[in-house]
Amino acid sequence: MVKETLAGERRVALSPEGVDKLSGLGYDVVVEPDAGVSADFSDQEYEAAGATVDRDALEGADVVCSVQPLGIDRIRQLRQGAATISFLPTAQHLDQVRDLRECGVTAFALELVPRISRAQAMDALSSQALVAGYRCGIVAAGMLRRFFPLNMTSAGRVNPAQVVVLGAGVAGLQAIATARRLGAVVKGYDVRAAAADEIRSMGAEAIELELESLEGSGGYAREMTEDRANKQRAALTPYIAAADALITTAAVPGRRAPVLVTAAMVEQMSPGAVVVDLAAEQGGNVEGSAPGETVRVGHARVWGGSNVPSQMPGPASRLLSTNIVNLVSLMTAEPDEPEQPDESDEADGSDESQQDDQPEQPQPARFAPDFDDEVVAGCCVVHQGEVRHAPTRELLEEES
């Protein structure tokens, strides 16, 4: 496992608990020094879990785990036939894809794990969205200069904050749940009709517009037409104008985030209102939002999310580590049966008793992905010099 080098990335691919599980499978885990410091994991914790801390961790590695894709200089340090497991948004990292292909390195992208029930324990997008949604609720509460909950005091009544959440995927539902736990009155909206029951299950009111549902595959929504988008904005405007806090979470991997809220809509919000746009890095659900910045639109302050899961690196890393360990486990072959000792070697009873006293050692693990498995095939970007992910292959062909 390598130390992350991207500015602002505080997560790490494996927690000490993850190292312990991989060691139990028979892997020799090597960790670069201080790899987990930004997530509050010390080198001593990794060593206690069974890892070796070595600055030359890449040398001879069979599998390299990271959060962000490896840089080109690090890819070229890998031996031919090695594998990488990381987030790998290929549209933004075509140079790395080319190098992975040319160096004969196999690459698996966490965001491409199929969204099927069998792969839920490997779904890193969902685990990181959970963290991001919680963080958005906390950010909104922290920015809003008023109470979230109802308060009854001798000095009078303090009404609860009104919060609207757009998007009811994993992140949106967690934002709703967090705002509800803090005592706010929450309304939620999603373009998928089926999401209304999930919003209500979190204790929020589901906003229902007289518009066509946009159910898509894999749990995502279908892309909407501009005409429908305009009707949706018009119908949502009064809800947003009445909100003290607006949280938007609608994003689809590999595509630009839909613009759900225009600047004119935000300008109708009351003085002191706050907007939290989780999708700012993907273009933004809110017109005018900027990743990593807080800007003013009308009377409202608009917070643009930037690598939001990394703002809670400890829990985000633990969840991500579990996803990666489960994915590696799927691609680990059963260990070979140990050779049985020859009967002549057991003639001496004392030797047999000494063998019984020895703790059983795990057999060395063998990383052997089965590319006939839909999960393995679905998240593979490059293997044996071939780009296997069709959309990435098309992007490369367009550039050549």
C-alpha positions as CSV (number, residue, x, y, z in Angstrom):
1,M,0.0,0.0,0.0
2,V,1.3,3.4,-1.0
3,K,1.2,6.8,0.6
4,E,-1.2,9.2,-1.2
5,T,0.5,12.1,-2.9
6,L,-2.5,14.0,-4.3
7,A,-2.9,17.4,-2.5
8,G,-5.8,17.2,0.0
9,E,-6.2,13.5,-0.1
10,R,-6.1,12.3,3.6
11,R,-7.6,8.9,3.1
12,V,-5.6,5.7,2.9
13,A,-6.5,2.5,1.0
14,L,-6.0,0.0,3.9
15,S,-6.6,0.5,7.6
16,P,-4.7,-1.6,10.1
17,E,-7.8,-3.8,10.4
18,G,-7.7,-4.4,6.6
19,V,-4.0,-5.3,6.8
20,D,-4.8,-7.9,9.4
21,K,-7.5,-9.5,7.2
22,L,-5.2,-9.6,4.2
23,S,-2.4,-11.1,6.3
24,G,-4.9,-13.7,7.4
25,L,-5.6,-14.6,3.7
26,G,-1.9,-15.3,3.3
27,Y,-0.7,-12.0,1.8
28,D,2.6,-10.3,2.8
29,V,1.5,-6.7,3.2
30,V,4.0,-3.9,2.7
31,V,3.1,-0.3,3.6
32,E,5.1,2.9,2.8
33,P,6.2,4.9,5.8
34,D,3.6,7.4,7.2
35,A,1.1,6.2,4.6
36,G,-1.7,6.3,7.2
37,V,-0.7,9.3,9.2
38,S,-3.2,11.8,7.7
39,A,-6.0,9.3,8.6
40,D,-4.6,8.9,12.1
41,F,-3.1,5.4,11.6
42,S,0.5,5.1,12.7
43,D,3.2,2.9,11.3
44,Q,3.3,1.0,14.6
45,E,-0.4,0.1,14.2
46,Y,0.3,-1.3,10.7
47,E,3.2,-3.3,12.0
48,A,1.1,-4.7,14.9
49,A,-1.5,-5.8,12.3
50,G,1.2,-7.8,10.4
51,A,2.5,-5.3,7.8
52,T,6.1,-4.5,6.9
53,V,6.7,-0.7,6.7
54,D,9.2,-0.1,3.9
55,R,9.8,2.9,1.6
56,D,10.4,0.4,-1.3
57,A,6.9,-1.1,-1.0
58,L,6.4,-0.9,-4.8
59,E,9.4,-3.0,-5.6
60,G,8.2,-6.4,-6.6
61,A,4.6,-5.8,-5.5
62,D,2.0,-8.1,-7.0
63,V,-1.0,-5.9,-6.0
64,V,-0.8,-2.2,-5.2
65,C,-3.7,-0.6,-3.3
66,S,-4.3,3.2,-3.3
67,V,-7.1,5.7,-3.1
68,Q,-6.2,7.9,-6.0
69,P,-4.7,6.4,-9.2
70,L,-0.9,6.0,-9.2
71,G,1.1,8.7,-11.0
72,I,2.9,7.8,-14.2
73,D,6.3,7.7,-12.5
74,R,5.0,5.2,-10.0
75,I,3.3,3.1,-12.6
76,R,6.7,2.7,-14.4
77,Q,8.2,1.3,-11.2
78,L,5.8,-1.7,-11.2
79,R,6.8,-5.0,-12.6
80,Q,5.0,-6.3,-15.7
81,G,1.9,-8.4,-14.6
82,A,1.4,-6.4,-11.4
83,A,-2.1,-5.1,-10.5
84,T,-3.4,-1.9,-9.1
85,I,-6.7,-1.3,-7.2
86,S,-7.9,2.3,-6.8
87,F,-10.4,4.9,-7.9
88,L,-9.6,5.5,-11.5
89,P,-11.8,8.1,-13.3
90,T,-10.4,7.3,-16.7
91,A,-11.7,10.3,-18.5
92,Q,-9.5,12.5,-16.3
93,H,-6.6,10.0,-16.3
94,L,-6.1,8.8,-19.9
95,D,-2.3,9.3,-19.6
96,Q,-2.2,6.8,-16.7
97,V,-4.4,4.4,-18.6
98,R,-1.9,4.5,-21.6
99,D,1.0,3.8,-19.2
100,L,-0.8,1.0,-17.5
101,R,-1.4,-0.6,-20.8
102,E,2.1,-0.1,-22.1
103,C,3.7,-1.4,-18.9
104,G,1.6,-4.5,-18.8
105,V,-0.1,-3.6,-15.5
106,T,-3.6,-4.8,-14.7
107,A,-5.8,-2.0,-13.3
108,F,-9.1,-2.3,-11.4
109,A,-11.3,0.8,-10.8
110,L,-13.3,0.9,-7.6
111,E,-16.0,3.1,-9.1
112,L,-16.7,0.5,-11.8
113,V,-17.6,-2.3,-9.4
114,P,-21.1,-3.4,-10.6
115,R,-24.0,-2.3,-8.5
116,I,-25.4,-5.7,-7.9
117,S,-26.4,-7.4,-4.6
118,R,-23.4,-9.7,-4.6
119,A,-21.0,-6.8,-4.9
120,Q,-22.5,-4.6,-2.2
121,A,-19.6,-5.3,0.2
122,M,-17.2,-4.0,-2.5
123,D,-19.1,-0.9,-3.4
124,A,-16.7,1.9,-2.6
125,L,-18.8,4.6,-4.2
126,S,-21.6,3.9,-1.7
127,S,-19.4,3.7,1.3
128,Q,-17.7,7.0,0.5
129,A,-21.1,8.6,-0.4
130,L,-22.2,7.6,3.1
131,V,-19.4,9.6,4.6
132,A,-19.9,12.5,2.2
133,G,-23.7,12.7,3.0
134,Y,-23.0,12.8,6.7
135,R,-20.4,15.5,6.3
136,C,-22.8,17.7,4.2
137,G,-25.4,17.6,7.0
138,I,-22.7,18.7,9.5
139,V,-21.4,21.4,7.2
140,A,-24.9,22.8,6.7
141,A,-25.5,22.9,10.5
142,G,-22.2,24.5,11.1
143,M,-22.6,27.2,8.5
144,L,-26.2,28.1,9.4
145,R,-26.3,30.8,12.1
146,R,-29.3,29.4,13.8
147,F,-30.4,26.3,15.7
148,F,-31.4,23.2,13.7
149,P,-33.8,21.8,16.4
150,L,-36.9,23.3,17.9
151,N,-36.2,24.9,21.3
152,M,-38.8,25.9,23.9
153,T,-37.3,28.3,26.4
154,S,-38.5,30.8,29.0
155,A,-37.4,33.5,26.6
156,G,-39.7,32.1,23.9
157,R,-39.9,29.5,21.1
158,V,-37.1,29.0,18.6
159,N,-38.4,27.3,15.5
160,P,-36.5,24.5,13.9
161,A,-34.5,25.0,10.7
162,Q,-36.1,24.1,7.4
163,V,-33.8,21.9,5.3
164,V,-34.3,20.7,1.7
165,V,-32.1,17.9,0.3
166,L,-32.1,17.3,-3.5
167,G,-31.0,13.7,-4.5
168,A,-31.9,10.7,-2.4
169,G,-29.1,8.3,-3.2
170,V,-26.8,7.1,-0.5
171,A,-25.3,10.5,0.1
172,G,-28.7,12.3,0.1
173,L,-30.4,9.9,2.4
174,Q,-27.4,10.2,4.9
175,A,-27.7,14.0,4.7
176,I,-31.4,13.7,5.4
177,A,-30.8,11.4,8.3
178,T,-28.1,13.7,9.8
179,A,-30.2,16.8,9.5
180,R,-33.1,15.0,11.1
181,R,-30.9,13.7,14.0
182,L,-29.9,17.4,14.6
183,G,-33.6,18.3,14.8
184,A,-34.3,20.1,11.6
185,V,-37.5,19.8,9.6
186,V,-36.4,18.1,6.4
187,K,-37.9,17.8,2.9
188,G,-36.3,15.6,0.2
189,Y,-36.7,15.2,-3.5
190,D,-35.4,12.8,-6.1
191,V,-36.3,12.3,-9.7
192,R,-36.9,8.6,-9.1
193,A,-40.4,8.0,-7.8
194,A,-39.2,4.9,-5.8
195,A,-37.0,7.2,-3.7
196,A,-40.0,8.9,-2.0
197,D,-40.5,6.0,0.4
198,E,-36.8,6.0,1.3
199,I,-37.0,9.7,2.1
200,R,-40.0,9.1,4.3
201,S,-38.2,6.3,6.1
202,M,-35.7,8.8,7.2
203,G,-38.4,10.9,8.9
204,A,-38.4,13.6,6.2
205,E,-41.2,14.8,3.9
206,A,-41.0,13.7,0.3
207,I,-41.4,16.5,-2.2
208,E,-43.7,15.1,-4.9
209,L,-43.8,17.0,-8.2
210,E,-46.2,16.2,-11.0
211,L,-43.4,15.1,-13.3
212,E,-42.3,11.9,-15.1
213,S,-40.1,9.6,-12.9
214,L,-36.6,9.1,-14.3
215,E,-35.8,5.6,-13.0
216,G,-32.5,4.3,-14.5
217,S,-30.3,1.3,-14.3
218,G,-27.9,0.5,-11.5
219,G,-29.8,2.6,-9.0
220,Y,-29.0,5.8,-10.9
221,A,-31.5,8.2,-12.5
222,R,-31.9,8.6,-16.3
223,E,-30.7,11.9,-17.8
224,M,-33.5,14.4,-18.1
225,T,-34.4,16.6,-21.1
226,E,-33.9,20.4,-20.8
227,D,-37.7,20.9,-21.0
228,R,-38.2,18.6,-18.0
229,A,-35.3,20.2,-16.1
230,N,-36.9,23.6,-16.6
231,K,-40.3,22.3,-15.3
232,Q,-38.5,20.7,-12.3
233,R,-36.7,23.9,-11.4
234,A,-39.9,25.9,-11.5
235,A,-41.7,23.4,-9.3
236,L,-38.8,23.3,-6.8
237,T,-38.3,27.1,-6.5
238,P,-40.9,27.7,-3.7
239,Y,-39.4,24.9,-1.6
240,I,-35.9,26.2,-2.0
241,A,-37.0,29.8,-1.3
242,A,-38.5,28.7,2.0
243,A,-35.5,26.7,3.1
244,D,-32.9,27.8,5.6
245,A,-30.4,25.2,4.2
246,L,-30.3,23.5,0.9
247,I,-28.1,20.4,0.3
248,T,-27.7,19.0,-3.2
249,T,-26.2,15.5,-3.8
250,A,-27.1,14.5,-7.4
251,A,-24.2,13.1,-9.3
252,V,-23.5,10.2,-11.7
253,P,-20.0,8.7,-12.1
254,G,-18.5,9.6,-15.4
255,R,-21.0,12.3,-16.3
256,R,-21.4,16.0,-15.5
257,A,-23.7,16.7,-12.5
258,P,-27.1,18.0,-13.5
259,V,-27.8,21.7,-12.7
260,L,-30.8,21.4,-10.4
261,V,-30.7,24.9,-9.0
262,T,-30.1,28.2,-10.8
263,A,-28.6,31.3,-9.3
264,A,-32.0,33.0,-9.6
265,M,-33.5,30.3,-7.4
266,V,-30.8,30.7,-4.8
267,E,-31.3,34.5,-4.8
268,Q,-34.8,33.9,-3.5
269,M,-33.5,32.3,-0.3
270,S,-33.7,34.4,2.9
271,P,-30.7,36.3,4.4
272,G,-28.4,33.9,6.3
273,A,-29.4,30.8,4.2
274,V,-26.8,28.3,3.3
275,V,-26.3,25.9,0.3
276,V,-24.1,22.8,0.3
277,D,-23.3,21.4,-3.1
278,L,-21.8,18.0,-2.8
279,A,-21.5,17.7,-6.6
280,A,-19.4,20.9,-7.1
281,E,-16.4,18.8,-8.4
282,Q,-18.6,17.2,-11.1
283,G,-19.8,20.6,-12.4
284,G,-22.2,21.4,-9.6
285,N,-25.9,20.9,-9.0
286,V,-26.1,24.6,-8.1
287,E,-25.2,27.3,-10.6
288,G,-22.2,29.3,-9.4
289,S,-20.9,26.8,-6.9
290,A,-17.1,26.1,-6.9
291,P,-15.3,23.1,-5.5
292,G,-13.4,23.9,-2.3
293,E,-14.8,27.4,-2.1
294,T,-17.7,29.2,-0.3
295,V,-19.2,31.9,-2.6
296,R,-22.1,34.2,-2.0
297,V,-25.2,34.1,-4.3
298,G,-27.8,36.6,-3.4
299,H,-28.2,36.4,0.4
300,A,-27.0,32.8,0.6
301,R,-23.6,31.3,1.1
302,V,-22.9,28.4,-1.2
303,W,-20.3,25.8,-0.1
304,G,-18.8,23.7,-2.9
305,G,-17.7,20.2,-1.9
306,S,-14.1,19.1,-2.8
307,N,-13.1,15.5,-2.0
308,V,-15.6,15.5,0.8
309,P,-15.0,11.9,2.1
310,S,-11.4,12.9,2.7
311,Q,-12.6,15.5,5.2
312,M,-13.4,12.6,7.5
313,P,-10.4,10.4,6.6
314,G,-10.5,7.9,9.5
315,P,-14.0,6.5,9.0
316,A,-13.8,6.9,5.2
317,S,-10.5,4.9,5.1
318,R,-11.9,2.1,7.3
319,L,-15.0,1.7,5.1
320,L,-12.9,1.9,1.9
321,S,-10.4,-0.6,3.3
322,T,-13.3,-3.1,3.9
323,N,-14.4,-2.6,0.3
324,I,-10.9,-3.2,-1.0
325,V,-10.3,-6.3,1.2
326,N,-13.5,-7.8,0.0
327,L,-12.6,-7.2,-3.6
328,V,-9.1,-8.7,-3.1
329,S,-10.7,-11.7,-1.4
330,L,-12.9,-12.3,-4.4
331,M,-9.7,-12.3,-6.6
332,T,-7.7,-14.6,-4.3
333,A,-7.4,-18.2,-5.3
334,E,-7.7,-21.0,-2.7
335,P,-4.3,-21.9,-1.3
336,D,-2.7,-25.1,-2.6
337,E,-3.0,-28.0,-0.2
338,P,0.3,-28.4,1.8
339,E,2.3,-31.5,1.0
340,Q,1.8,-34.3,3.5
341,P,5.0,-35.4,5.3
342,D,6.5,-38.7,4.3
343,E,5.7,-41.5,6.8
344,S,9.4,-42.2,7.3
345,D,9.8,-38.6,8.6
346,E,7.3,-39.4,11.3
347,A,9.2,-42.3,12.8
348,D,10.5,-40.2,15.6
349,G,7.6,-39.4,18.0
350,S,9.5,-36.4,19.5
351,D,9.6,-34.7,16.1
352,E,5.8,-35.2,15.7
353,S,5.2,-33.6,19.0
354,Q,7.3,-30.7,18.1
355,Q,5.4,-30.2,14.9
356,D,2.1,-30.3,16.8
357,D,3.4,-27.4,19.0
358,Q,4.1,-25.2,16.0
359,P,1.3,-22.7,15.2
360,E,-0.3,-23.3,11.8
361,Q,0.9,-20.8,9.3
362,P,-1.4,-19.4,6.6
363,Q,-0.5,-20.6,3.1
364,P,0.8,-17.8,0.8
365,A,-2.0,-16.1,-1.0
366,R,-2.3,-16.3,-4.8
367,F,-3.8,-13.2,-6.5
368,A,-5.7,-14.8,-9.4
369,P,-8.6,-12.7,-10.8
370,D,-11.3,-14.7,-12.6
371,F,-12.2,-12.5,-15.6
372,D,-15.3,-14.6,-16.2
373,D,-16.7,-13.2,-12.9
374,E,-19.0,-10.2,-13.7
375,V,-17.6,-8.2,-10.8
376,V,-14.0,-8.7,-11.8
377,A,-14.7,-8.1,-15.4
378,G,-16.8,-5.1,-14.7
379,C,-14.2,-3.2,-12.7
380,C,-11.2,-4.1,-14.9
381,V,-9.9,-1.2,-16.9
382,V,-6.7,-2.7,-18.3
383,H,-5.3,-6.2,-18.5
384,Q,-2.4,-7.8,-20.4
385,G,-1.9,-4.6,-22.5
386,E,-5.5,-4.4,-23.5
387,V,-8.0,-1.7,-22.4
388,R,-11.1,-3.7,-21.4
389,H,-13.4,-0.9,-20.3
390,A,-15.3,0.0,-23.5
391,P,-16.0,3.7,-22.7
392,T,-12.3,4.3,-21.9
393,R,-11.2,2.4,-25.0
394,E,-13.5,4.7,-27.1
395,L,-12.0,7.8,-25.4
396,L,-8.5,6.6,-26.3
397,E,-9.5,5.9,-29.9
398,E,-11.0,9.4,-30.2
399,E,-7.7,11.0,-29.1
400,S,-5.5,8.9,-31.4
